[in-house]
């Protein structure tokens, strides 16, 4: 079985004493695992133990930091993440960390567009904030550009971004498997999320900066290799968007995709319900991904074998209609627990 290298990203920002933002960069992380089955099982076993030990209720199938912060708090979430990472570190072959250095003093604007769309200049800070939305795959692209990467399956957390040369180059090099809400339902992407969050936290605690030598220092006591690459103005032609068309990564989505639809509820509303963790556990069990469902936008994403979970008459009608077109599993939210128990 090929190694899995999974990628996620977060915002890295630092403010001055009065709260003004002084530095911002997307921070991406990749985690390579060779013994994937052993890693998967150990992650779940140890996460379950740690949540019980810290008296924290699971809000999703994996330890997605941003999802646990509101209920468990920052301090407890970081402690659980660090303990979990230490318990699985021997099965992590290497960690790859990437970020962006574009000083607005010397690069005040970035030119985007130009391919079947007008060129325009945007403020560098605005560019970086938008880049953060798709930096998970930019980190994967950066990783694959660094020497030979043989026999690796690339997992990427879900993203939203416009067409770039980096995306086209990534598709030339590999077939990335994209997991919407991957940090919530995929143990490998969740681990990349944990390393990214802990990198931010450890640098802050030690009053260190986002520099290769400082990143190496904060991870020197762990048992995995760490490689760091930063992007600068030389990478702009590849990472800036070249037209206004959004990337459609549905062909790369992990399968099965679990679609969630509840009458009168947005996806954010559903995430606040007690049934949502069950949906992420089902996605984890099936090694798939999950997302909300909008009939106009998401119908083209459906493939045979996907799962449609519904609540309400309209959502149930959508499910019935789709089963006439695709071989889908359908169920109401209240039956997810029973489905998780099945082999």
C-alpha positions, -999 to 999 in steps of 0.1 A, spaced: 0 0 0 14 34 -9 24 60 17 -2 87 24 9 123 26 -20 145 38 -22 183 37 -41 210 55 -35 247 63 -44 275 87 -40 312 91 -8 323 108 -11 359 122 6 381 147 -7 413 162 10 441 182 0 450 218 -30 471 207 -44 443 185 -33 456 151 -24 428 127 13 431 119 20 398 101 -1 373 82 6 342 61 -11 310 52 6 281 70 4 247 53 14 213 66 19 179 51 23 147 71 37 115 55 27 81 69 39 47 55 22 23 79 -13 37 71 -35 10 87 -15 9 119 -15 47 121 -53 50 114 -62 25 142 -37 39 167 -50 75 161 -86 65 167 -78 45 198 -57 72 214 -80 101 205 -109 82 221 -88 77 253 -77 113 254 -112 128 250 -124 106 278 -94 115 300 -99 152 294 -137 149 297 -143 164 263 -173 154 242 -165 146 205 -178 172 181 -165 154 150 -149 121 140 -113 134 143 -95 161 163 -101 191 141 -87 219 162 -110 247 151 -141 225 158 -130 217 193 -119 252 204 -155 265 211 -165 236 233 -132 224 249 -113 257 249 -80 265 234 -58 253 262 -74 219 265 -76 214 228 -39 221 224 -30 197 252 -51 169 237 -36 175 202 0 175 215 -6 143 236 -23 126 206 6 137 183 32 123 208 13 90 210 14 85 172 47 103 163 66 70 158 44 62 128 49 97 112 78 95 87 81 132 80 64 166 83 65 193 56 57 229 65 52 258 41 43 295 43 45 327 23 67 358 26 54 387 7 62 420 25 37 446 16 64 473 19 82 459 -11 53 441 -28 23 464 -22 1 447 -48 -3 415 -67 -16 413 -103 -42 385 -108 -62 374 -138 -51 378 -174 -62 344 -188 -97 350 -203 -103 376 -176 -91 411 -171 -59 417 -152 -62 437 -120 -40 447 -90 -51 438 -55 -35 446 -22 -9 420 -11 -27 415 22 -60 408 4 -42 383 -19 -27 365 11 -61 362 28 -76 347 -3 -46 325 -9 -53 310 26 -86 296 13 -67 272 -11 -33 269 6 -38 232 14 -33 223 -22 -6 249 -27 13 232 1 9 198 -17 21 214 -49 52 229 -31 59 195 -15 59 177 -49 82 202 -63 109 194 -38 128 164 -51 115 130 -59 83 119 -42 77 83 -51 47 61 -45 27 85 -23 -10 90 -23 -18 127 -18 -47 138 4 -58 174 5 -82 191 28 -112 208 10 -105 242 -4 -121 270 -24 -101 290 -50 -98 301 -86 -77 285 -113 -40 287 -108 -10 272 -127 -1 255 -95 -34 235 -95 -28 225 -131 7 215 -123 -4 194 -93 -29 175 -115 0 168 -139 21 153 -111 -6 133 -93 -42 126 -87 -49 143 -53 -78 131 -33 -97 160 -19 -116 157 14 -141 185 22 -141 188 60 -111 165 59 -98 175 93 -131 164 108 -133 129 93 -99 118 80 -71 109 105 -43 118 81 -56 153 73 -65 158 109 -29 151 119 -17 177 94 -42 201 109 -29 194 144 8 199 134 -1 233 117 -20 244 148 7 233 172 34 250 150 15 283 155 11 277 192 47 265 199 62 294 180 40 318 200 48 303 234 86 304 227 84 340 212 98 327 179 91 337 144 79 319 113 114 309 101 128 276 90 153 274 119 126 283 145 102 257 131 130 231 132 137 240 168 102 236 181 99 201 166 134 188 174 122 167 204 98 148 182 106 116 163 98 127 128 118 146 102 107 182 95 112 200 62 104 236 56 99 256 24 86 292 21 72 308 -10 80 344 -21 75 366 -51 92 340 -73 63 317 -68 36 343 -76 32 333 -112 22 298 -101 1 305 -70 -19 336 -80 -52 329 -98 -52 335 -135 -89 339 -141 -121 342 -121 -133 307 -126 -135 286 -94 -117 252 -94 -141 223 -96 -124 196 -76 -155 173 -75 -138 147 -96 -110 145 -70 -134 142 -40 -129 113 -18 -155 86 -23 -180 80 -10 -191 116 -5 -217 119 23 -242 147 14 -262 163 42 -295 180 36 -320 192 62 -350 214 54 -345 249 67 -309 243 79 -277 255 64 -246 233 66 -234 256 94 -267 250 112 -263 213 108 -228 214 123 -243 227 155 -266 198 159 -259 167 181 -264 145 150 -234 160 131 -206 141 149 -223 109 138 -221 121 102 -184 127 105 -179 93 121 -197 77 92 -174 95 68 -144 84 88 -156 48 88 -162 48 50 -129 67 43 -150 93 25 -157 130 29 -189 150 37 -205 182 27 -238 200 26 -261 196 -4 -276 223 -26 -296 209 -55 -284 235 -80 -247 234 -71 -240 199 -58 -261 175 -80 -233 173 -106 -209 161 -78 -229 129 -71 -216 96 -81 -228 60 -77 -220 48 -42 -224 81 -25 -245 86 7 -274 111 11 -285 119 46 -317 139 50 -342 155 73 -375 169 63 -399 164 34 -380 183 7 -347 167 16 -363 132 16 -379 140 -18 -344 150 -31 -331 117 -18 -358 97 -36 -353 115 -68 -316 110 -68 -319 73 -62 -337 71 -95 -306 85 -112 -278 71 -91 -270 41 -69 -271 59 -36 -274 50 1 -300 72 17 -310 75 53 -325 100 77 -302 116 102 -316 95 131 -304 63 115 -267 72 112 -258 57 145 -272 23 134 -253 25 101 -220 32 120 -224 0 140 -228 -21 108 -196 -39 96 
